């Protein structure tokens, strides 16, 4: 990923983070949002989000559809470049009305960014991107400090 694209994507993430902060969902760090099967949802992301995530996420040895390999205890170890879905999804019932607009408006920006860089658009579950990266033998990374989700 080029430095320009990395910064542009991170800028969209900062905008999403600000919108979420303004909406004010409560997070009690239960970690259930990252245990997909248990919570009954699937984390989708785009190919450029997966590319950035894999640049800074820690090493992982296996992946499946049930949960994220970057969750340790209830915390995220890939927090710096976690995808849009991780940033905007919160289980707080009082936030559910605000979430779709924040997600959709920023996803549109990411799609536009991919188009501007002539990158093919692929939107798929997390385990597909991580499984593909494992199969391609992506190099191990240095784990980042664990910080609360
Ligand atoms: S990247 Fe982090 S926030 Fe996103 S699903 Fe994985 S552990 Fe959870």
Backbone and ligand atoms as CSV (ligand in chain L), in Angstrom:
chain,resi,resn,atom,element,x,y,z
A,1,UNK,N,N,0.854,-1.195,0.000
A,1,UNK,CA,C,0.000,0.000,0.000
A,1,UNK,C,C,0.888,1.242,0.000
A,2,UNK,N,N,0.552,2.207,-0.848
A,2,UNK,CA,C,1.359,3.421,-0.899
A,2,UNK,C,C,1.096,4.285,0.341
A,3,UNK,N,N,2.089,5.093,0.724
A,3,UNK,CA,C,1.867,5.992,1.867
A,3,UNK,C,C,0.665,6.907,1.662
A,4,UNK,N,N,0.447,7.348,0.436
A,4,UNK,CA,C,-0.696,8.229,0.158
A,4,UNK,C,C,-2.019,7.515,0.427
A,5,UNK,N,N,-2.148,6.309,-0.092
A,5,UNK,CA,C,-3.386,5.553,0.109
A,5,UNK,C,C,-3.573,5.222,1.594
A,6,UNK,N,N,-2.486,4.863,2.254
A,6,UNK,CA,C,-2.570,4.555,3.691
A,6,UNK,C,C,-3.101,5.756,4.467
A,7,UNK,N,N,-2.577,6.936,4.175
A,7,UNK,CA,C,-3.013,8.131,4.886
A,7,UNK,C,C,-4.454,8.494,4.538
A,8,UNK,N,N,-4.837,8.319,3.282
A,8,UNK,CA,C,-6.215,8.628,2.893
A,8,UNK,C,C,-7.203,7.694,3.593
A,9,UNK,N,N,-6.854,6.431,3.677
A,9,UNK,CA,C,-7.747,5.486,4.353
A,9,UNK,C,C,-7.802,5.788,5.846
A,10,UNK,N,N,-6.656,6.075,6.424
A,10,UNK,CA,C,-6.663,6.414,7.855
A,10,UNK,C,C,-7.445,7.702,8.120
A,11,UNK,N,N,-7.457,8.616,7.164
A,11,UNK,CA,C,-8.237,9.838,7.319
A,11,UNK,C,C,-9.740,9.511,7.362
A,12,UNK,N,N,-10.171,8.592,6.522
A,12,UNK,CA,C,-11.577,8.158,6.559
A,12,UNK,C,C,-11.876,7.494,7.906
A,13,UNK,N,N,-10.945,6.699,8.375
A,13,UNK,CA,C,-11.135,6.064,9.692
A,13,UNK,C,C,-11.262,7.126,10.791
A,14,UNK,N,N,-10.431,8.155,10.718
A,14,UNK,CA,C,-10.519,9.208,11.754
A,14,UNK,C,C,-11.875,9.891,11.707
A,15,UNK,N,N,-12.398,10.104,10.510
A,15,UNK,CA,C,-13.722,10.705,10.373
A,15,UNK,C,C,-14.792,9.789,10.971
A,16,UNK,N,N,-14.682,8.505,10.713
A,16,UNK,CA,C,-15.643,7.556,11.280
A,16,UNK,C,C,-15.531,7.537,12.803
A,17,UNK,N,N,-14.296,7.556,13.300
A,17,UNK,CA,C,-14.099,7.563,14.760
A,17,UNK,C,C,-14.753,8.802,15.387
A,18,UNK,N,N,-14.628,9.947,14.704
A,18,UNK,CA,C,-15.211,11.183,15.232
A,18,UNK,C,C,-16.736,11.096,15.236
A,19,UNK,N,N,-17.292,10.522,14.164
A,19,UNK,CA,C,-18.749,10.388,14.088
A,19,UNK,C,C,-19.260,9.451,15.181
A,20,UNK,N,N,-18.532,8.377,15.420
A,20,UNK,CA,C,-18.921,7.446,16.481
A,20,UNK,C,C,-18.821,8.139,17.837
A,21,UNK,N,N,-17.733,8.871,18.041
A,21,UNK,CA,C,-17.558,9.565,19.324
A,21,UNK,C,C,-18.688,10.548,19.565
A,22,UNK,N,N,-19.131,11.217,18.492
A,22,UNK,CA,C,-20.224,12.178,18.622
A,22,UNK,C,C,-21.530,11.476,18.993
A,23,UNK,N,N,-21.693,10.261,18.467
A,23,UNK,CA,C,-22.913,9.499,18.780
A,23,UNK,C,C,-22.852,8.930,20.197
A,24,UNK,N,N,-21.648,8.701,20.689
A,24,UNK,CA,C,-21.453,8.353,22.093
A,24,UNK,C,C,-21.879,6.975,22.550
A,25,UNK,N,N,-21.633,5.907,21.755
A,25,UNK,CA,C,-21.995,4.579,22.264
A,25,UNK,C,C,-21.126,4.194,23.458
A,26,UNK,N,N,-21.689,3.378,24.321
A,26,UNK,CA,C,-20.947,2.890,25.492
A,26,UNK,C,C,-20.335,1.533,25.149
A,27,UNK,N,N,-19.046,1.372,25.450
A,27,UNK,CA,C,-18.371,0.086,25.258
A,27,UNK,C,C,-17.841,-0.370,26.605
A,28,UNK,N,N,-18.256,-1.567,27.012
A,28,UNK,CA,C,-17.789,-2.119,28.290
A,28,UNK,C,C,-16.729,-3.183,28.081
A,29,UNK,N,N,-16.149,-3.207,26.857
A,29,UNK,CA,C,-15.052,-4.134,26.527
A,29,UNK,C,C,-15.411,-5.585,26.824
A,30,UNK,N,N,-16.639,-5.959,26.494
A,30,UNK,CA,C,-17.030,-7.361,26.661
A,30,UNK,C,C,-16.336,-8.236,25.622
A,31,UNK,N,N,-15.995,-7.629,24.477
A,31,UNK,CA,C,-15.338,-8.371,23.412
A,31,UNK,C,C,-16.273,-9.220,22.584
A,32,UNK,N,N,-17.569,-9.201,22.875
A,32,UNK,CA,C,-18.473,-10.102,22.156
A,32,UNK,C,C,-18.631,-9.720,20.684
A,33,UNK,N,N,-18.377,-8.447,20.343
A,33,UNK,CA,C,-18.500,-8.026,18.947
A,33,UNK,C,C,-17.451,-8.700,18.063
A,34,UNK,N,N,-16.373,-9.204,18.649
A,34,UNK,CA,C,-15.301,-9.840,17.869
A,34,UNK,C,C,-15.427,-11.362,17.867
A,35,UNK,N,N,-16.412,-11.904,18.606
A,35,UNK,CA,C,-16.687,-13.346,18.584
A,35,UNK,C,C,-17.943,-13.529,17.731
A,36,UNK,N,N,-17.708,-13.608,16.438
A,36,UNK,CA,C,-18.770,-13.419,15.449
A,36,UNK,C,C,-19.912,-14.434,15.566
A,37,UNK,N,N,-19.586,-15.693,15.629
A,37,UNK,CA,C,-20.642,-16.715,15.683
A,37,UNK,C,C,-21.452,-16.586,16.966
A,38,UNK,N,N,-20.737,-16.389,18.066
A,38,UNK,CA,C,-21.419,-16.262,19.363
A,38,UNK,C,C,-22.387,-15.085,19.351
A,39,UNK,N,N,-21.965,-14.001,18.675
A,39,UNK,CA,C,-22.803,-12.813,18.688
A,39,UNK,C,C,-23.772,-12.780,17.501
A,40,UNK,N,N,-23.577,-13.679,16.535
A,40,UNK,CA,C,-24.523,-13.788,15.432
A,40,UNK,C,C,-24.348,-12.760,14.342
A,41,UNK,N,N,-23.110,-12.404,14.059
A,41,UNK,CA,C,-22.890,-11.507,12.924
A,41,UNK,C,C,-21.578,-11.842,12.227
A,42,UNK,N,N,-21.356,-11.194,11.098
A,42,UNK,CA,C,-20.144,-11.404,10.301
A,42,UNK,C,C,-19.504,-10.049,10.040
A,43,UNK,N,N,-18.193,-9.975,10.219
A,43,UNK,CA,C,-17.484,-8.734,9.938
A,43,UNK,C,C,-17.055,-8.714,8.470
A,44,UNK,N,N,-17.631,-7.804,7.706
A,44,UNK,CA,C,-17.233,-7.601,6.317
A,44,UNK,C,C,-16.288,-6.409,6.240
A,45,UNK,N,N,-15.388,-6.472,5.287
A,45,UNK,CA,C,-14.496,-5.353,5.025
A,45,UNK,C,C,-14.072,-5.403,3.562
A,46,UNK,N,N,-13.499,-4.294,3.116
A,46,UNK,CA,C,-13.047,-4.221,1.731
A,46,UNK,C,C,-11.589,-4.669,1.631
A,47,UNK,N,N,-11.156,-4.908,0.405
A,47,UNK,CA,C,-9.788,-5.394,0.191
A,47,UNK,C,C,-8.747,-4.377,0.650
A,48,UNK,N,N,-8.996,-3.095,0.438
A,48,UNK,CA,C,-7.960,-2.143,0.865
A,48,UNK,C,C,-7.917,-2.038,2.391
A,49,UNK,N,N,-9.055,-2.222,3.048
A,49,UNK,CA,C,-9.027,-2.258,4.520
A,49,UNK,C,C,-8.227,-3.472,5.007
A,50,UNK,N,N,-8.434,-4.606,4.348
A,50,UNK,CA,C,-7.690,-5.807,4.731
A,50,UNK,C,C,-6.198,-5.611,4.517
A,51,UNK,N,N,-5.864,-4.940,3.427
A,51,UNK,CA,C,-4.446,-4.690,3.129
A,51,UNK,C,C,-3.798,-3.860,4.229
A,52,UNK,N,N,-4.483,-2.813,4.636
A,52,UNK,CA,C,-3.926,-1.960,5.697
A,52,UNK,C,C,-3.899,-2.713,7.034
A,53,UNK,N,N,-4.954,-3.429,7.332
A,53,UNK,CA,C,-4.991,-4.197,8.579
A,53,UNK,C,C,-3.790,-5.131,8.666
A,54,UNK,N,N,-3.491,-5.803,7.562
A,54,UNK,CA,C,-2.407,-6.785,7.569
A,54,UNK,C,C,-1.030,-6.135,7.644
A,55,UNK,N,N,-0.958,-4.866,7.365
A,55,UNK,CA,C,0.338,-4.176,7.484
A,55,UNK,C,C,0.770,-4.031,8.936
A,56,UNK,N,N,-0.179,-3.888,9.843
A,56,UNK,CA,C,0.194,-3.598,11.237
A,56,UNK,C,C,-0.377,-4.584,12.249
A,57,UNK,N,N,-1.227,-5.496,11.815
A,57,UNK,CA,C,-1.798,-6.465,12.748
A,57,UNK,C,C,-0.730,-7.466,13.178
A,58,UNK,N,N,-0.881,-8.055,14.364
A,58,UNK,CA,C,0.101,-9.050,14.808
A,58,UNK,C,C,0.006,-10.351,14.025
A,59,UNK,N,N,0.995,-11.166,14.228
A,59,UNK,CA,C,1.037,-12.483,13.598
A,59,UNK,C,C,-0.152,-13.331,14.057
A,60,UNK,N,N,-0.658,-14.175,13.174
A,60,UNK,CA,C,-1.703,-15.123,13.551
A,60,UNK,C,C,-1.423,-16.421,12.822
A,61,UNK,N,N,-1.872,-17.527,13.423
A,61,UNK,CA,C,-1.523,-18.840,12.876
A,61,UNK,C,C,-2.677,-19.522,12.181
A,62,UNK,N,N,-3.891,-19.138,12.531
A,62,UNK,CA,C,-5.056,-19.762,11.911
A,62,UNK,C,C,-6.214,-18.786,11.971
A,63,UNK,N,N,-7.219,-19.077,11.183
A,63,UNK,CA,C,-8.382,-18.199,11.156
A,63,UNK,C,C,-9.620,-19.013,10.804
A,64,UNK,N,N,-10.755,-18.648,11.349
A,64,UNK,CA,C,-12.018,-19.256,10.950
A,64,UNK,C,C,-13.102,-18.184,11.031
A,65,UNK,N,N,-14.321,-18.575,10.673
A,65,UNK,CA,C,-15.391,-17.586,10.590
A,65,UNK,C,C,-15.990,-17.245,11.945
A,66,UNK,N,N,-15.571,-17.969,12.990
A,66,UNK,CA,C,-16.226,-17.824,14.282
A,66,UNK,C,C,-15.775,-16.605,15.078
A,67,UNK,N,N,-14.567,-16.136,14.833
A,67,UNK,CA,C,-14.072,-15.001,15.608
A,67,UNK,C,C,-12.819,-14.435,14.984
A,68,UNK,N,N,-12.350,-13.347,15.560
A,68,UNK,CA,C,-11.185,-12.670,14.996
A,68,UNK,C,C,-9.916,-13.151,15.701
A,69,UNK,N,N,-8.888,-13.525,14.954
A,69,UNK,CA,C,-7.652,-14.007,15.587
A,69,UNK,C,C,-6.887,-12.911,16.322
A,70,UNK,N,N,-7.288,-11.665,16.113
A,70,UNK,CA,C,-6.577,-10.566,16.767
A,70,UNK,C,C,-7.180,-10.218,18.133
A,71,UNK,N,N,-8.247,-10.913,18.501
A,71,UNK,CA,C,-8.802,-10.688,19.831
A,71,UNK,C,C,-8.041,-11.537,20.846
A,72,UNK,N,N,-7.523,-10.885,21.876
A,72,UNK,CA,C,-6.831,-11.573,22.961
A,72,UNK,C,C,-7.581,-11.220,24.244
A,73,UNK,N,N,-8.037,-12.262,24.961
A,73,UNK,CA,C,-8.998,-12.060,26.050
A,73,UNK,C,C,-10.190,-11.322,25.436
A,74,UNK,N,N,-10.504,-10.147,25.894
A,74,UNK,CA,C,-11.614,-9.415,25.256
A,74,UNK,C,C,-11.099,-8.202,24.491
A,75,UNK,N,N,-9.786,-8.133,24.263
A,75,UNK,CA,C,-9.215,-6.905,23.692
A,75,UNK,C,C,-8.702,-7.106,22.270
A,76,UNK,N,N,-8.662,-6.010,21.529
A,76,UNK,CA,C,-8.183,-6.003,20.152
A,76,UNK,C,C,-6.683,-5.726,20.129
A,77,UNK,N,N,-5.931,-6.603,19.441
A,77,UNK,CA,C,-4.483,-6.393,19.305
A,77,UNK,C,C,-4.126,-5.821,17.929
A,78,UNK,N,N,-5.155,-5.449,17.170
A,78,UNK,CA,C,-4.916,-4.872,15.843
A,78,UNK,C,C,-5.607,-3.519,15.738
A,79,UNK,N,N,-5.651,-2.837,16.847
A,79,UNK,CA,C,-6.508,-1.666,16.989
A,79,UNK,C,C,-6.133,-0.513,16.042
A,80,UNK,N,N,-4.853,-0.335,15.787
A,80,UNK,CA,C,-4.402,0.840,15.025
A,80,UNK,C,C,-5.104,0.926,13.664
A,81,UNK,N,N,-5.114,-0.170,12.938
A,81,UNK,CA,C,-5.689,-0.155,11.589
A,81,UNK,C,C,-6.866,-1.107,11.464
A,82,UNK,N,N,-7.629,-1.271,12.534
A,82,UNK,CA,C,-8.810,-2.142,12.451
A,82,UNK,C,C,-9.801,-1.558,11.441
A,83,UNK,N,N,-10.546,-2.430,10.792
A,83,UNK,CA,C,-11.425,-1.992,9.693
A,83,UNK,C,C,-12.581,-1.106,10.162
A,84,UNK,N,N,-13.242,-0.533,9.172
A,84,UNK,CA,C,-14.367,0.361,9.457
A,84,UNK,C,C,-15.430,-0.331,10.315
A,85,UNK,N,N,-15.770,-1.563,9.971
A,85,UNK,CA,C,-16.817,-2.266,10.705
A,85,UNK,C,C,-16.510,-2.380,12.194
A,86,UNK,N,N,-15.240,-2.582,12.515
A,86,UNK,CA,C,-14.837,-2.671,13.933
A,86,UNK,C,C,-14.998,-1.323,14.619
A,87,UNK,N,N,-14.817,-0.268,13.871
A,87,UNK,CA,C,-14.858,1.080,14.454
A,87,UNK,C,C,-16.282,1.547,14.712
A,88,UNK,N,N,-17.204,1.125,13.863
A,88,UNK,CA,C,-18.548,1.687,13.976
A,88,UNK,C,C,-19.527,0.744,14.675
A,89,UNK,N,N,-19.142,-0.541,14.846
A,89,UNK,CA,C,-20.075,-1.479,15.465
A,89,UNK,C,C,-19.925,-1.452,16.985
A,90,UNK,N,N,-21.012,-1.185,17.664
A,90,UNK,CA,C,-21.077,-1.262,19.127
A,90,UNK,C,C,-22.406,-1.910,19.490
A,91,UNK,N,N,-22.410,-2.658,20.568
A,91,UNK,CA,C,-23.639,-3.373,20.933
A,91,UNK,C,C,-24.585,-2.519,21.778
A,92,UNK,N,N,-24.183,-1.320,22.135
A,92,UNK,CA,C,-25.018,-0.425,22.943
A,92,UNK,C,C,-26.366,-0.191,22.243
A,93,UNK,N,N,-27.484,-0.607,22.834
A,93,UNK,CA,C,-28.795,-0.465,22.175
A,93,UNK,C,C,-29.133,0.987,21.818
A,94,UNK,N,N,-28.664,1.934,22.598
A,94,UNK,CA,C,-29.017,3.330,22.351
A,94,UNK,C,C,-28.307,3.913,21.130
A,95,UNK,N,N,-27.373,3.163,20.567
A,95,UNK,CA,C,-26.569,3.652,19.434
A,95,UNK,C,C,-27.031,3.058,18.101
A,96,UNK,N,N,-27.920,2.086,18.142
A,96,UNK,CA,C,-28.244,1.307,16.937
A,96,UNK,C,C,-28.830,2.153,15.805
A,97,UNK,N,N,-29.543,3.218,16.113
A,97,UNK,CA,C,-30.112,4.049,15.050
A,97,UNK,C,C,-29.046,4.856,14.327
A,98,UNK,N,N,-27.981,5.226,15.027
A,98,UNK,CA,C,-26.927,6.056,14.424
A,98,UNK,C,C,-25.962,5.231,13.580
A,99,UNK,N,N,-25.821,3.969,13.882
A,99,UNK,CA,C,-24.770,3.154,13.270
A,99,UNK,C,C,-24.875,3.011,11.748
A,100,UNK,N,N,-26.038,2.713,11.169
A,100,UNK,CA,C,-26.088,2.463,9.721
A,100,UNK,C,C,-25.576,3.639,8.896
A,101,UNK,N,N,-25.955,4.850,9.249
A,101,UNK,CA,C,-25.525,6.015,8.482
A,101,UNK,C,C,-24.018,6.225,8.584
A,102,UNK,N,N,-23.459,6.045,9.760
A,102,UNK,CA,C,-22.004,6.199,9.915
A,102,UNK,C,C,-21.281,5.150,9.077
A,103,UNK,N,N,-21.763,3.922,9.136
A,103,UNK,CA,C,-21.129,2.840,8.370
A,103,UNK,C,C,-21.250,3.102,6.871
A,104,UNK,N,N,-22.446,3.384,6.417
A,104,UNK,CA,C,-22.671,3.497,4.972
A,104,UNK,C,C,-21.967,4.707,4.371
A,105,UNK,N,N,-21.993,5.830,5.069
A,105,UNK,CA,C,-21.364,7.029,4.507
A,105,UNK,C,C,-19.841,6.850,4.405
A,106,UNK,N,N,-19.250,6.200,5.377
A,106,UNK,CA,C,-17.796,6.011,5.318
A,106,UNK,C,C,-17.411,4.857,4.390
A,107,UNK,N,N,-18.277,3.886,4.265
A,107,UNK,CA,C,-18.002,2.827,3.292
A,107,UNK,C,C,-18.036,3.389,1.875
A,108,UNK,N,N,-18.941,4.320,1.639
A,108,UNK,CA,C,-18.967,4.968,0.317
A,108,UNK,C,C,-17.651,5.687,0.062
A,109,UNK,N,N,-17.107,6.334,1.076
A,109,UNK,CA,C,-15.824,7.031,0.906
A,109,UNK,C,C,-14.696,6.051,0.605
A,110,UNK,N,N,-14.726,4.899,1.235
A,110,UNK,CA,C,-13.684,3.899,0.980
A,110,UNK,C,C,-13.812,3.355,-0.445
A,111,UNK,N,N,-15.047,3.147,-0.875
A,111,UNK,CA,C,-15.264,2.678,-2.261
A,111,UNK,C,C,-14.759,3.724,-3.252
A,112,UNK,N,N,-15.031,4.984,-2.968
A,112,UNK,CA,C,-14.568,6.064,-3.844
A,112,UNK,C,C,-13.038,6.110,-3.867
A,113,UNK,N,N,-12.430,5.889,-2.727
A,113,UNK,CA,C,-10.964,5.870,-2.644
A,113,UNK,C,C,-10.397,4.737,-3.504
A,114,UNK,N,N,-11.003,3.570,-3.413
A,114,UNK,CA,C,-10.545,2.441,-4.228
A,114,UNK,C,C,-10.684,2.777,-5.714
A,115,UNK,N,N,-11.780,3.403,-6.072
A,115,UNK,CA,C,-11.997,3.775,-7.468
A,115,UNK,C,C,-10.944,4.778,-7.932
A,116,UNK,N,N,-10.661,5.751,-7.072
A,116,UNK,CA,C,-9.676,6.786,-7.443
A,116,UNK,C,C,-8.296,6.188,-7.665
A,117,UNK,N,N,-8.010,5.100,-6.975
A,117,UNK,CA,C,-6.700,4.450,-7.120
A,117,UNK,C,C,-6.757,3.263,-8.089
A,118,UNK,N,N,-7.881,3.150,-8.800
A,118,UNK,CA,C,-8.055,2.062,-9.775
A,118,UNK,C,C,-7.829,0.690,-9.172
A,119,UNK,N,N,-8.323,0.518,-7.948
A,119,UNK,CA,C,-8.198,-0.771,-7.281
A,119,UNK,C,C,-9.504,-1.546,-7.423
A,120,UNK,N,N,-9.429,-2.837,-7.674
A,120,UNK,CA,C,-10.663,-3.632,-7.771
A,120,UNK,C,C,-11.392,-3.637,-6.439
A,121,UNK,N,N,-12.720,-3.599,-6.498
A,121,UNK,CA,C,-13.514,-3.571,-5.265
A,121,UNK,C,C,-13.882,-4.984,-4.873
A,122,UNK,N,N,-13.498,-5.361,-3.681
A,122,UNK,CA,C,-13.897,-6.659,-3.134
A,122,UNK,C,C,-14.324,-6.417,-1.699
A,123,UNK,N,N,-15.487,-6.923,-1.337
A,123,UNK,CA,C,-16.055,-6.738,-0.001
A,123,UNK,C,C,-16.430,-8.123,0.489
A,124,UNK,N,N,-15.753,-8.590,1.521
A,124,UNK,CA,C,-15.907,-9.999,1.917
A,124,UNK,C,C,-15.694,-10.132,3.415
A,125,UNK,N,N,-16.051,-11.285,3.988
A,125,UNK,CA,C,-15.827,-11.513,5.425
A,125,UNK,C,C,-14.332,-11.515,5.770
A,126,UNK,N,N,-14.046,-11.129,6.999
A,126,UNK,CA,C,-12.663,-11.039,7.477
A,126,UNK,C,C,-11.899,-12.337,7.273
A,127,UNK,N,N,-12.511,-13.468,7.602
A,127,UNK,CA,C,-11.758,-14.725,7.550
A,127,UNK,C,C,-11.304,-15.059,6.141
A,128,UNK,N,N,-12.017,-14.547,5.121
A,128,UNK,CA,C,-11.585,-14.824,3.751
A,128,UNK,C,C,-10.283,-14.097,3.426
A,129,UNK,N,N,-10.204,-12.845,3.817
A,129,UNK,CA,C,-8.964,-12.095,3.564
A,129,UNK,C,C,-7.804,-12.667,4.379
A,130,UNK,N,N,-8.063,-12.978,5.652
A,130,UNK,CA,C,-6.979,-13.473,6.510
A,130,UNK,C,C,-6.544,-14.866,6.078
A,131,UNK,N,N,-7.493,-15.690,5.656
A,131,UNK,CA,C,-7.146,-17.020,5.167
A,131,UNK,C,C,-6.317,-16.946,3.898
A,132,UNK,N,N,-6.683,-16.041,3.021
A,132,UNK,CA,C,-5.927,-15.865,1.783
A,132,UNK,C,C,-4.506,-15.411,2.081
A,133,UNK,N,N,-4.376,-14.484,3.026
A,133,UNK,CA,C,-3.040,-13.987,3.379
A,133,UNK,C,C,-2.182,-15.111,3.958
A,134,UNK,N,N,-2.782,-15.953,4.797
A,134,UNK,CA,C,-2.042,-17.089,5.346
A,134,UNK,C,C,-1.587,-18.024,4.228
A,135,UNK,N,N,-2.499,-18.295,3.305
A,135,UNK,CA,C,-2.178,-19.203,2.207
A,135,UNK,C,C,-1.055,-18.654,1.338
A,136,UNK,N,N,-0.974,-17.339,1.271
A,136,UNK,CA,C,0.071,-16.694,0.466
A,136,UNK,C,C,1.366,-16.526,1.254
A,137,UNK,N,N,1.347,-16.960,2.539
A,137,UNK,CA,C,2.564,-16.906,3.333
A,137,UNK,C,C,3.012,-15.511,3.689
A,138,UNK,N,N,2.046,-14.667,4.017
A,138,UNK,CA,C,2.414,-13.316,4.434
A,138,UNK,C,C,3.392,-13.368,5.600
A,139,UNK,N,N,4.353,-12.476,5.647
A,139,UNK,CA,C,5.352,-12.501,6.720
A,139,UNK,C,C,4.747,-12.176,8.078
A,140,UNK,N,N,5.361,-12.728,9.126
A,140,UNK,CA,C,4.925,-12.442,10.494
A,140,UNK,C,C,5.211,-10.991,10.830
A,141,UNK,N,N,4.418,-10.472,11.738
A,141,UNK,CA,C,4.579,-9.083,12.149
A,141,UNK,C,C,4.858,-8.996,13.634
A,142,UNK,N,N,5.380,-7.871,14.023
A,142,UNK,CA,C,5.666,-7.651,15.437
A,142,UNK,C,C,4.373,-7.245,16.129
A,143,UNK,N,N,3.953,-7.959,17.176
A,143,UNK,CA,C,2.699,-7.601,17.856
A,143,UNK,C,C,2.757,-6.189,18.437
A,144,UNK,N,N,1.649,-5.494,18.322
A,144,UNK,CA,C,1.538,-4.156,18.921
A,144,UNK,C,C,0.977,-4.294,20.334
A,145,UNK,N,N,1.144,-3.274,21.158
A,145,UNK,CA,C,0.586,-3.342,22.514
A,145,UNK,C,C,-0.932,-3.504,22.472
A,146,UNK,N,N,-1.456,-4.259,23.415
A,146,UNK,CA,C,-2.896,-4.466,23.508
A,146,UNK,C,C,-3.522,-3.236,24.151
A,147,UNK,N,N,-4.541,-2.675,23.506
A,147,UNK,CA,C,-5.275,-1.555,24.082
A,147,UNK,C,C,-6.748,-1.880,24.031
A,148,UNK,N,N,-7.553,-1.307,24.926
A,148,UNK,CA,C,-8.984,-1.638,24.953
A,148,UNK,C,C,-9.664,-1.298,23.643
A,149,UNK,N,N,-10.664,-2.092,23.259
A,149,UNK,CA,C,-11.441,-1.874,22.049
A,149,UNK,C,C,-12.254,-0.587,22.193
L,1,LIG,S1,S,-9.693,-6.358,14.331
L,1,LIG,FE1,FE,-9.918,-5.971,16.536
L,1,LIG,S2,S,-11.914,-4.928,16.761
L,1,LIG,FE2,FE,-11.883,-5.910,14.738
L,1,LIG,S3,S,-12.824,-7.944,15.024
L,1,LIG,FE3,FE,-10.586,-8.197,15.271
L,1,LIG,S4,S,-10.206,-8.009,17.492
L,1,LIG,FE4,FE,-12.250,-7.160,17.057
